[in-house]
Amino acid sequence: MTHPLSVRRPARSNRVDTNMSASSTAVQNAGGPHYVRPGEVLPIRVRVVRTEEQLMKAVKVRADAYGRHTPEFADALRVAEREDKERRSLILLGESKITGEAVGTLRIHTNFDAPTYLERELELPDALKGAGIAYVTRLAVASGPNGSSVKLALFKALYRYCLATQISWILAVARDPVDRDLTRLGFQDLLPEGERLRRPADFGELDVRPLCFDVLEAEQKWRAGAHPLYEFMVRKIHPDIEIFASVSSVWSTPRGARPHQITIDKRWPDSTQIMAV
């Protein structure tokens, strides 16, 4: 009789899969003949800003992006803002793995120490009162064909960060047409339909749409509705999203000693059904 905990070991084989890429072969050899490293490779890396150099990269892509839509406001964003270094703030930075240039950024403010901007400006629904909140601002992506996919990678980093830090709601304000991008992700209106909030000078004197996103129910809604986000946001592993690098000790490991894949996959997962720049 077979023991209930016994494991049937596969027969050894010297056959080589000729369809396997060079990078996969290197990884499998490093981890054993049957090991395949989990994860989907992205052409960018997303991480938390930790140095002045990284901050200035975020500032540049931010100023360039805002300059395309509100040029009179762009010069004010060419220097770091006070909020960038506040204790309750966190900046995410997306960088091209090919060129090293910044391709996207956003800033997160949490309400763990003080209320966020929208908590001060609006009477929020009861469901949001007393909940952990992340207010997202300064979303910016570099011009180019991959803008939608960069936004998607930044949003996954934001979503996973909120789950890990017990944040229940994401709040944002967006101008047209960016607001439609957010509603495709699952954001909902905070104000009655058609109402807008006049954002002051720090946003360029615009009428914006306040929105909220339920972090805790997102996975269930995406799965139940067969949303195209579900695979990317929940099921797939993306090692290039490094928001918890300090937890995995990556930052304490010299870069030369870190494992590197032989090839870089320049392809993006299809995001055309999810977001539009």
CYANA upper distance limits for C-alpha pairs under 8 A (distance plus 0.5 A):
  2 THR  CA      6 SER  CA      7.40
 20 MET  CA     24 SER  CA      6.80
 20 MET  CA     25 THR  CA      6.95
 21 SER  CA     25 THR  CA      6.74
 22 ALA  CA     26 ALA  CA      6.78
 22 ALA  CA    262 ILE  CA      7.28
 22 ALA  CA    263 THR  CA      8.01
 23 SER  CA     27 VAL  CA      6.79
 23 SER  CA    261 GLN  CA      5.85
 23 SER  CA    262 ILE  CA      5.37
 23 SER  CA    263 THR  CA      6.41
 24 SER  CA     28 GLN  CA      6.55
 24 SER  CA     36 VAL  CA      7.60
 24 SER  CA     37 ARG  CA      8.24
 25 THR  CA     29 ASN  CA      6.58
 26 ALA  CA     30 ALA  CA      6.77
 26 ALA  CA    261 GLN  CA      8.23
 26 ALA  CA    262 ILE  CA      8.29
 27 VAL  CA     31 GLY  CA      6.84
 27 VAL  CA     35 TYR  CA      8.24
 27 VAL  CA     36 VAL  CA      7.43
 27 VAL  CA     37 ARG  CA      7.12
 27 VAL  CA    261 GLN  CA      8.11
 28 GLN  CA     32 GLY  CA      6.14
 28 GLN  CA     33 PRO  CA      6.33
 28 GLN  CA     34 HIS  CA      7.09
 28 GLN  CA     35 TYR  CA      5.51
 28 GLN  CA     36 VAL  CA      6.01
 28 GLN  CA     37 ARG  CA      7.70
 29 ASN  CA     33 PRO  CA      6.34
 29 ASN  CA     35 TYR  CA      8.31
 31 GLY  CA     35 TYR  CA      6.00
 31 GLY  CA     36 VAL  CA      8.26
 38 PRO  CA    237 ILE  CA      7.18
 39 GLY  CA    236 LYS  CA      7.01
 39 GLY  CA    237 ILE  CA      4.87
 39 GLY  CA    238 HIS  CA      5.73
 39 GLY  CA    239 PRO  CA      6.73
 40 GLU  CA    236 LYS  CA      7.33
 40 GLU  CA    237 ILE  CA      6.52
 40 GLU  CA    238 HIS  CA      5.77
 40 GLU  CA    239 PRO  CA      7.80
 41 VAL  CA    238 HIS  CA      6.90
 41 VAL  CA    239 PRO  CA      7.61
 41 VAL  CA    240 ASP  CA      7.31
 41 VAL  CA    264 ILE  CA      7.85
 41 VAL  CA    265 ASP  CA      6.61
 42 LEU  CA    238 HIS  CA      7.74
 42 LEU  CA    240 ASP  CA      6.88
 42 LEU  CA    264 ILE  CA      8.47
 42 LEU  CA    265 ASP  CA      7.00
 42 LEU  CA    266 LYS  CA      7.43
 42 LEU  CA    267 ARG  CA      7.69
 42 LEU  CA    268 TRP  CA      7.00
 43 PRO  CA     96 SER  CA      6.79
 43 PRO  CA     97 LYS  CA      6.24
 43 PRO  CA     98 ILE  CA      7.90
 43 PRO  CA    264 ILE  CA      7.40
 43 PRO  CA    265 ASP  CA      6.65
 43 PRO  CA    266 LYS  CA      5.45
 43 PRO  CA    267 ARG  CA      7.31
 43 PRO  CA    268 TRP  CA      7.60
 44 ILE  CA     94 GLY  CA      6.80
 44 ILE  CA     95 GLU  CA      5.82
 44 ILE  CA     96 SER  CA      4.94
 44 ILE  CA     97 LYS  CA      5.59
 44 ILE  CA    150 VAL  CA      8.37
 44 ILE  CA    240 ASP  CA      7.40
 45 ARG  CA     94 GLY  CA      6.02
 45 ARG  CA     95 GLU  CA      5.80
 45 ARG  CA     96 SER  CA      7.00
 45 ARG  CA     97 LYS  CA      6.91
 45 ARG  CA    240 ASP  CA      5.25
 45 ARG  CA    241 ILE  CA      6.37
 45 ARG  CA    242 GLU  CA      7.73
 46 VAL  CA     92 LEU  CA      7.21
 46 VAL  CA     93 LEU  CA      6.00
 46 VAL  CA     94 GLY  CA      4.82
 46 VAL  CA     95 GLU  CA      6.99
 46 VAL  CA    153 ALA  CA      7.83
 46 VAL  CA    154 LEU  CA      7.37
 46 VAL  CA    157 ALA  CA      7.77
 46 VAL  CA    240 ASP  CA      6.75
 46 VAL  CA    241 ILE  CA      5.19
 46 VAL  CA    242 GLU  CA      6.34
 46 VAL  CA    243 ILE  CA      7.57
 47 ARG  CA     92 LEU  CA      6.17
 47 ARG  CA     93 LEU  CA      6.02
 47 ARG  CA     94 GLY  CA      7.18
 47 ARG  CA    241 ILE  CA      6.72
 47 ARG  CA    242 GLU  CA      5.33
 47 ARG  CA    243 ILE  CA      5.43
 47 ARG  CA    245 ALA  CA      8.44
 48 VAL  CA     90 LEU  CA      7.56
 48 VAL  CA     91 ILE  CA      6.32
 48 VAL  CA     92 LEU  CA      5.19
 48 VAL  CA     93 LEU  CA      6.68
 48 VAL  CA    242 GLU  CA      7.96
 48 VAL  CA    243 ILE  CA      6.08
 49 VAL  CA     54 GLN  CA      6.09
 49 VAL  CA     55 LEU  CA      6.49
 49 VAL  CA     90 LEU  CA      7.94
 49 VAL  CA     91 ILE  CA      6.01
 49 VAL  CA     92 LEU  CA      6.42
 49 VAL  CA     93 LEU  CA      6.74
 50 ARG  CA     54 GLN  CA      7.21
 50 ARG  CA     55 LEU  CA      7.95
 51 THR  CA     55 LEU  CA      6.73
 52 GLU  CA     56 MET  CA      6.67
 53 GLU  CA     57 LYS  CA      6.90
 54 GLN  CA     58 ALA  CA      6.91
 54 GLN  CA     93 LEU  CA      8.07
 55 LEU  CA     59 VAL  CA      6.69
 55 LEU  CA     80 ALA  CA      8.02
 56 MET  CA     60 LYS  CA      6.62
 56 MET  CA     79 VAL  CA      8.30
 56 MET  CA     80 ALA  CA      7.69
 57 LYS  CA     61 VAL  CA      6.94
 57 LYS  CA    101 GLU  CA      8.20
 57 LYS  CA    102 ALA  CA      6.33
 58 ALA  CA     62 ARG  CA      6.51
 58 ALA  CA     93 LEU  CA      6.69
 58 ALA  CA    102 ALA  CA      7.22
 58 ALA  CA    104 GLY  CA      7.79
 58 ALA  CA    105 THR  CA      6.31
 59 VAL  CA     63 ALA  CA      6.58
 59 VAL  CA     77 LEU  CA      7.31
 59 VAL  CA     78 ARG  CA      6.58
 59 VAL  CA     79 VAL  CA      6.98
 59 VAL  CA     80 ALA  CA      6.66
 60 LYS  CA     64 ASP  CA      6.62
 60 LYS  CA     78 ARG  CA      6.77
 61 VAL  CA     65 ALA  CA      6.53
 61 VAL  CA    102 ALA  CA      6.94
 61 VAL  CA    103 VAL  CA      7.21
 61 VAL  CA    104 GLY  CA      7.01
 61 VAL  CA    105 THR  CA      7.83
 61 VAL  CA    140 ALA  CA      7.16
 61 VAL  CA    141 VAL  CA      7.14
 61 VAL  CA    142 ALA  CA      6.57
 62 ARG  CA     66 TYR  CA      6.65
 62 ARG  CA     77 LEU  CA      7.58
 62 ARG  CA     78 ARG  CA      8.50
 62 ARG  CA    104 GLY  CA      8.21
 62 ARG  CA    105 THR  CA      7.49
 62 ARG  CA    138 ARG  CA      7.32
 62 ARG  CA    139 LEU  CA      7.89
 62 ARG  CA    140 ALA  CA      5.69
 62 ARG  CA    141 VAL  CA      7.78
 63 ALA  CA     67 GLY  CA      6.37
 63 ALA  CA     74 ALA  CA      5.64
 63 ALA  CA     75 ASP  CA      7.57
 63 ALA  CA     76 ALA  CA      8.49
 63 ALA  CA     77 LEU  CA      5.56
 63 ALA  CA     78 ARG  CA      6.01
 64 ASP  CA     68 ARG  CA      7.13
 64 ASP  CA     74 ALA  CA      7.49
 64 ASP  CA    142 ALA  CA      7.90
 65 ALA  CA     69 HIS  CA      7.70
 65 ALA  CA    140 ALA  CA      6.11
 65 ALA  CA    141 VAL  CA      6.69
 65 ALA  CA    142 ALA  CA      6.71
 65 ALA  CA    143 SER  CA      7.89
 66 TYR  CA     70 THR  CA      6.12
 66 TYR  CA     71 PRO  CA      7.28
 66 TYR  CA     73 PHE  CA      7.73
 66 TYR  CA     74 ALA  CA      6.21
 66 TYR  CA    140 ALA  CA      7.72
 67 GLY  CA     71 PRO  CA      4.58
 67 GLY  CA     72 GLU  CA      7.82
 67 GLY  CA     73 PHE  CA      7.28
 67 GLY  CA     74 ALA  CA      5.06
 67 GLY  CA     75 ASP  CA      8.45
 70 THR  CA     74 ALA  CA      7.11
 70 THR  CA    204 GLY  CA      7.31
 71 PRO  CA     75 ASP  CA      8.27
 72 GLU  CA    204 GLY  CA      8.38
 73 PHE  CA     77 LEU  CA      7.64
 73 PHE  CA    203 PHE  CA      8.37
 73 PHE  CA    204 GLY  CA      6.20
 74 ALA  CA     78 ARG  CA      7.35
 77 LEU  CA     81 GLU  CA      8.01
 80 ALA  CA     84 ASP  CA      7.06
 81 GLU  CA     85 LYS  CA      8.21
 82 ARG  CA     86 GLU  CA      7.40
 83 GLU  CA     89 SER  CA      7.25
 84 ASP  CA     89 SER  CA      6.82
 84 ASP  CA     90 LEU  CA      7.81
 84 ASP  CA     91 ILE  CA      7.66
 84 ASP  CA    107 ARG  CA      8.03
 85 LYS  CA     89 SER  CA      7.07
 88 ARG  CA    109 HIS  CA      6.14
 88 ARG  CA    110 THR  CA      6.05
 88 ARG  CA    111 ASN  CA      7.84
 88 ARG  CA    112 PHE  CA      7.76
 88 ARG  CA    113 ASP  CA      7.34
 89 SER  CA    107 ARG  CA      7.37
 89 SER  CA    108 ILE  CA      5.97
 89 SER  CA    109 HIS  CA      5.07
 89 SER  CA    110 THR  CA      7.16
 90 LEU  CA    107 ARG  CA      6.22
 90 LEU  CA    108 ILE  CA      5.53
 90 LEU  CA    109 HIS  CA      7.11
 91 ILE  CA    105 THR  CA      7.56
 91 ILE  CA    106 LEU  CA      6.32
 91 ILE  CA    107 ARG  CA      4.88
 91 ILE  CA    108 ILE  CA      6.66
 92 LEU  CA    105 THR  CA      5.87
 92 LEU  CA    106 LEU  CA      5.94
 92 LEU  CA    107 ARG  CA      6.82
 92 LEU  CA    154 LEU  CA      7.72
 92 LEU  CA    157 ALA  CA      8.42
 92 LEU  CA    243 ILE  CA      8.48
 93 LEU  CA    102 ALA  CA      7.47
 93 LEU  CA    103 VAL  CA      8.33
 93 LEU  CA    104 GLY  CA      6.47
 93 LEU  CA    105 THR  CA      5.06
 93 LEU  CA    106 LEU  CA      7.51
 93 LEU  CA    154 LEU  CA      8.40
 94 GLY  CA    102 ALA  CA      6.26
 94 GLY  CA    103 VAL  CA      5.98
 94 GLY  CA    104 GLY  CA      5.33
 94 GLY  CA    105 THR  CA      6.46
 94 GLY  CA    150 VAL  CA      7.81
 94 GLY  CA    154 LEU  CA      7.62
 95 GLU  CA    100 GLY  CA      6.13
 95 GLU  CA    101 GLU  CA      5.89
 95 GLU  CA    102 ALA  CA      4.79
 95 GLU  CA    103 VAL  CA      5.86
 95 GLU  CA    104 GLY  CA      7.56
 96 SER  CA    100 GLY  CA      5.42
 96 SER  CA    101 GLU  CA      5.98
 96 SER  CA    102 ALA  CA      6.88
 96 SER  CA    103 VAL  CA      6.95
 97 LYS  CA    264 ILE  CA      8.49
102 ALA  CA    142 ALA  CA      8.09
103 VAL  CA    141 VAL  CA      6.04
103 VAL  CA    142 ALA  CA      5.33
103 VAL  CA    150 VAL  CA      7.69
104 GLY  CA    139 LEU  CA      8.04
104 GLY  CA    140 ALA  CA      5.97
104 GLY  CA    141 VAL  CA      4.53
104 GLY  CA    142 ALA  CA      6.48
104 GLY  CA    150 VAL  CA      6.89
104 GLY  CA    151 LYS  CA      7.76
104 GLY  CA    154 LEU  CA      8.06
105 THR  CA    138 ARG  CA      7.82
105 THR  CA    139 LEU  CA      6.24
105 THR  CA    140 ALA  CA      5.92
105 THR  CA    141 VAL  CA      7.01
105 THR  CA    154 LEU  CA      7.70
106 LEU  CA    136 VAL  CA      7.45
106 LEU  CA    137 THR  CA      6.64
106 LEU  CA    138 ARG  CA      5.63
106 LEU  CA    139 LEU  CA      4.72
106 LEU  CA    140 ALA  CA      6.90
106 LEU  CA    154 LEU  CA      7.98
107 ARG  CA    136 VAL  CA      6.23
107 ARG  CA    137 THR  CA      5.82
107 ARG  CA    138 ARG  CA      6.23
107 ARG  CA    139 LEU  CA      7.43
108 ILE  CA    134 ALA  CA      6.56
108 ILE  CA    135 TYR  CA      6.22
108 ILE  CA    136 VAL  CA      5.23
108 ILE  CA    137 THR  CA      7.06
109 HIS  CA    116 THR  CA      7.14
109 HIS  CA    134 ALA  CA      5.98
109 HIS  CA    135 TYR  CA      5.53
109 HIS  CA    136 VAL  CA      6.89
110 THR  CA    114 ALA  CA      8.35
110 THR  CA    115 PRO  CA      8.29
110 THR  CA    116 THR  CA      7.15
110 THR  CA    132 GLY  CA      7.93
110 THR  CA    133 ILE  CA      6.15
110 THR  CA    134 ALA  CA      4.99
110 THR  CA    135 TYR  CA      6.74
111 ASN  CA    115 PRO  CA      5.35
111 ASN  CA    116 THR  CA      6.08
111 ASN  CA    132 GLY  CA      6.98
111 ASN  CA    133 ILE  CA      6.15
111 ASN  CA    134 ALA  CA      7.27
112 PHE  CA    132 GLY  CA      7.47
112 PHE  CA    133 ILE  CA      8.44
115 PRO  CA    119 GLU  CA      6.18
115 PRO  CA    120 ARG  CA      6.97
116 THR  CA    120 ARG  CA      6.98
116 THR  CA    133 ILE  CA      8.38
116 THR  CA    134 ALA  CA      8.34
116 THR  CA    135 TYR  CA      6.85
117 TYR  CA    121 GLU  CA      6.76
117 TYR  CA    135 TYR  CA      7.96
118 LEU  CA    122 LEU  CA      6.17
118 LEU  CA    135 TYR  CA      8.14
118 LEU  CA    171 LEU  CA      8.01
118 LEU  CA    210 PRO  CA      8.50
119 GLU  CA    123 GLU  CA      7.49
119 GLU  CA    124 LEU  CA      7.15
124 LEU  CA    128 LEU  CA      6.88
124 LEU  CA    129 LYS  CA      7.40
124 LEU  CA    190 LEU  CA      7.91
125 PRO  CA    129 LYS  CA      7.41
125 PRO  CA    190 LEU  CA      8.40
127 ALA  CA    131 ALA  CA      8.12
128 LEU  CA    133 ILE  CA      8.37
128 LEU  CA    169 TRP  CA      7.68
131 ALA  CA    167 ILE  CA      7.81
131 ALA  CA    168 SER  CA      6.76
131 ALA  CA    169 TRP  CA      7.82
132 GLY  CA    166 GLN  CA      7.18
132 GLY  CA    167 ILE  CA      4.86
132 GLY  CA    168 SER  CA      5.84
132 GLY  CA    169 TRP  CA      7.01
133 ILE  CA    167 ILE  CA      5.97
133 ILE  CA    168 SER  CA      6.65
133 ILE  CA    169 TRP  CA      5.43
133 ILE  CA    170 ILE  CA      6.29
133 ILE  CA    171 LEU  CA      7.61
134 ALA  CA    162 CYS  CA      7.93
134 ALA  CA    167 ILE  CA      7.20
134 ALA  CA    169 TRP  CA      6.88
134 ALA  CA    170 ILE  CA      5.32
134 ALA  CA    171 LEU  CA      6.65
135 TYR  CA    170 ILE  CA      6.28
135 TYR  CA    171 LEU  CA      5.10
135 TYR  CA    172 ALA  CA      6.23
136 VAL  CA    170 ILE  CA      7.57
136 VAL  CA    171 LEU  CA      6.68
136 VAL  CA    172 ALA  CA      5.69
136 VAL  CA    173 VAL  CA      8.44
137 THR  CA    172 ALA  CA      7.05
137 THR  CA    173 VAL  CA      7.99
141 VAL  CA    147 GLY  CA      6.59
141 VAL  CA    150 VAL  CA      7.44
141 VAL  CA    151 LYS  CA      7.54
142 ALA  CA    147 GLY  CA      7.25
143 SER  CA    147 GLY  CA      7.05
146 ASN  CA    150 VAL  CA      6.72
146 ASN  CA    268 TRP  CA      8.48
147 GLY  CA    151 LYS  CA      6.83
147 GLY  CA    277 VAL  CA      6.75
148 SER  CA    152 LEU  CA      6.80
148 SER  CA    271 SER  CA      7.07
148 SER  CA    272 THR  CA      7.96
148 SER  CA    275 MET  CA      6.20
148 SER  CA    276 ALA  CA      6.27
148 SER  CA    277 VAL  CA      6.09
149 SER  CA    153 ALA  CA      6.75
149 SER  CA    268 TRP  CA      7.38
149 SER  CA    269 PRO  CA      8.13
149 SER  CA    270 ASP  CA      8.41
149 SER  CA    271 SER  CA      6.43
149 SER  CA    275 MET  CA      8.48
150 VAL  CA    154 LEU  CA      6.74
151 LYS  CA    155 PHE  CA      6.57
152 LEU  CA    156 LYS  CA      6.73
152 LEU  CA    271 SER  CA      8.17
152 LEU  CA    275 MET  CA      8.24
153 ALA  CA    157 ALA  CA      6.83
153 ALA  CA    241 ILE  CA      8.03
154 LEU  CA    158 LEU  CA      6.71
155 PHE  CA    159 TYR  CA      6.50
156 LYS  CA    160 ARG  CA      6.54
156 LYS  CA    233 MET  CA      6.31
157 ALA  CA    161 TYR  CA      6.56
157 ALA  CA    241 ILE  CA      6.78
157 ALA  CA    243 ILE  CA      7.10
158 LEU  CA    162 CYS  CA      6.74
159 TYR  CA    163 LEU  CA      6.86
159 TYR  CA    215 VAL  CA      7.51
160 ARG  CA    164 ALA  CA      6.74
161 TYR  CA    165 THR  CA      6.70
161 TYR  CA    243 ILE  CA      7.61
162 CYS  CA    166 GLN  CA      6.49
162 CYS  CA    167 ILE  CA      5.25
162 CYS  CA    168 SER  CA      7.61
162 CYS  CA    215 VAL  CA      7.74
163 LEU  CA    167 ILE  CA      6.62
163 LEU  CA    168 SER  CA      8.04
163 LEU  CA    215 VAL  CA      7.56
163 LEU  CA    216 LEU  CA      8.01
167 ILE  CA    215 VAL  CA      7.82
168 SER  CA    214 ASP  CA      6.79
168 SER  CA    215 VAL  CA      5.66
168 SER  CA    216 LEU  CA      6.34
169 TRP  CA    212 CYS  CA      7.19
169 TRP  CA    213 PHE  CA      6.05
169 TRP  CA    214 ASP  CA      5.50
169 TRP  CA    215 VAL  CA      5.94
169 TRP  CA    216 LEU  CA      8.33
170 ILE  CA    212 CYS  CA      6.10
170 ILE  CA    213 PHE  CA      5.47
170 ILE  CA    214 ASP  CA      7.27
170 ILE  CA    215 VAL  CA      7.41
171 LEU  CA    210 PRO  CA      7.90
171 LEU  CA    211 LEU  CA      6.26
171 LEU  CA    212 CYS  CA      5.02
171 LEU  CA    213 PHE  CA      6.96
172 ALA  CA    210 PRO  CA      6.38
172 ALA  CA    211 LEU  CA      5.80
172 ALA  CA    212 CYS  CA      6.93
173 VAL  CA    179 ASP  CA      8.22
173 VAL  CA    208 VAL  CA      6.26
173 VAL  CA    209 ARG  CA      5.71
173 VAL  CA    210 PRO  CA      4.84
173 VAL  CA    211 LEU  CA      6.41
174 ALA  CA    178 VAL  CA      6.31
174 ALA  CA    179 ASP  CA      5.44
174 ALA  CA    208 VAL  CA      5.70
174 ALA  CA    209 ARG  CA      5.75
174 ALA  CA    210 PRO  CA      7.24
174 ALA  CA    211 LEU  CA      8.27
175 ARG  CA    179 ASP  CA      6.31
175 ARG  CA    206 LEU  CA      7.91
175 ARG  CA    207 ASP  CA      7.39
175 ARG  CA    208 VAL  CA      5.31
175 ARG  CA    209 ARG  CA      6.81
176 ASP  CA    180 ARG  CA      7.61
176 ASP  CA    208 VAL  CA      8.12
177 PRO  CA    181 ASP  CA      7.61
178 VAL  CA    182 LEU  CA      7.13
178 VAL  CA    277 VAL  CA      8.08
179 ASP  CA    183 THR  CA      6.84
179 ASP  CA    209 ARG  CA      7.31
180 ARG  CA    184 ARG  CA      6.78
181 ASP  CA    185 LEU  CA      7.18
181 ASP  CA    274 ILE  CA      8.30
181 ASP  CA    275 MET  CA      5.77
181 ASP  CA    276 ALA  CA      6.79
181 ASP  CA    277 VAL  CA      8.17
182 LEU  CA    186 GLY  CA      7.06
182 LEU  CA    187 PHE  CA      6.00
183 THR  CA    187 PHE  CA      5.03
183 THR  CA    188 GLN  CA      6.75
184 ARG  CA    274 ILE  CA      6.76
184 ARG  CA    275 MET  CA      7.16
185 LEU  CA    229 LEU  CA      8.10
185 LEU  CA    274 ILE  CA      7.56
185 LEU  CA    275 MET  CA      8.21
186 GLY  CA    213 PHE  CA      6.91
186 GLY  CA    218 ALA  CA      8.05
187 PHE  CA    211 LEU  CA      6.39
187 PHE  CA    212 CYS  CA      5.78
187 PHE  CA    213 PHE  CA      5.09
187 PHE  CA    214 ASP  CA      8.20
188 GLN  CA    211 LEU  CA      5.82
188 GLN  CA    212 CYS  CA      5.82
188 GLN  CA    213 PHE  CA      6.88
189 ASP  CA    193 GLU  CA      7.65
189 ASP  CA    209 ARG  CA      7.91
189 ASP  CA    210 PRO  CA      6.69
189 ASP  CA    211 LEU  CA      5.13
189 ASP  CA    212 CYS  CA      6.90
190 LEU  CA    210 PRO  CA      6.10
190 LEU  CA    211 LEU  CA      5.76
190 LEU  CA    212 CYS  CA      6.84
191 LEU  CA    195 GLU  CA      6.50
191 LEU  CA    196 ARG  CA      7.84
191 LEU  CA    209 ARG  CA      8.50
191 LEU  CA    210 PRO  CA      7.30
195 GLU  CA    209 ARG  CA      7.94
196 ARG  CA    207 ASP  CA      6.29
196 ARG  CA    208 VAL  CA      5.96
196 ARG  CA    209 ARG  CA      5.60
196 ARG  CA    210 PRO  CA      7.64
197 LEU  CA    207 ASP  CA      5.95
197 LEU  CA    208 VAL  CA      5.72
197 LEU  CA    209 ARG  CA      6.69
197 LEU  CA    210 PRO  CA      7.38
198 ARG  CA    205 GLU  CA      7.38
198 ARG  CA    206 LEU  CA      6.33
198 ARG  CA    207 ASP  CA      4.97
198 ARG  CA    208 VAL  CA      6.73
199 ARG  CA    203 PHE  CA      6.52
199 ARG  CA    204 GLY  CA      7.87
199 ARG  CA    205 GLU  CA      6.05
199 ARG  CA    206 LEU  CA      5.90
199 ARG  CA    207 ASP  CA      6.50
199 ARG  CA    208 VAL  CA      6.94
200 PRO  CA    204 GLY  CA      7.14
200 PRO  CA    205 GLU  CA      5.49
200 PRO  CA    206 LEU  CA      7.73
201 ALA  CA    205 GLU  CA      5.47
213 PHE  CA    218 ALA  CA      8.47
214 ASP  CA    218 ALA  CA      6.57
215 VAL  CA    219 GLU  CA      8.45
217 GLU  CA    221 LYS  CA      6.79
218 ALA  CA    222 TRP  CA      6.53
219 GLU  CA    223 ARG  CA      6.62
219 GLU  CA    230 TYR  CA      7.60
219 GLU  CA    234 VAL  CA      7.55
220 GLN  CA    224 ALA  CA      6.48
221 LYS  CA    225 GLY  CA      6.42
221 LYS  CA    227 HIS  CA      8.46
222 TRP  CA    226 ALA  CA      6.38
222 TRP  CA    227 HIS  CA      5.30
222 TRP  CA    228 PRO  CA      8.23
222 TRP  CA    229 LEU  CA      7.25
222 TRP  CA    230 TYR  CA      5.88
223 ARG  CA    227 HIS  CA      6.96
223 ARG  CA    230 TYR  CA      6.53
226 ALA  CA    230 TYR  CA      7.63
228 PRO  CA    232 PHE  CA      8.23
228 PRO  CA    273 GLN  CA      7.66
228 PRO  CA    274 ILE  CA      7.19
229 LEU  CA    233 MET  CA      6.23
229 LEU  CA    234 VAL  CA      8.47
229 LEU  CA    274 ILE  CA      7.44
230 TYR  CA    234 VAL  CA      6.03
230 TYR  CA    235 ARG  CA      7.37
231 GLU  CA    235 ARG  CA      5.41
231 GLU  CA    236 LYS  CA      6.38
232 PHE  CA    236 LYS  CA      5.89
244 PHE  CA    248 SER  CA      7.18
245 ALA  CA    249 SER  CA      6.63
245 ALA  CA    250 VAL  CA      5.71
245 ALA  CA    251 TRP  CA      6.67
246 SER  CA    250 VAL  CA      6.56
246 SER  CA    251 TRP  CA      6.16
246 SER  CA    252 SER  CA      8.00
249 SER  CA    253 THR  CA      7.07
250 VAL  CA    258 ARG  CA      8.31
253 THR  CA    257 ALA  CA      7.18
253 THR  CA    258 ARG  CA      7.26
254 PRO  CA    258 ARG  CA      7.21
271 SER  CA    275 MET  CA      6.69
272 THR  CA    276 ALA  CA      7.00
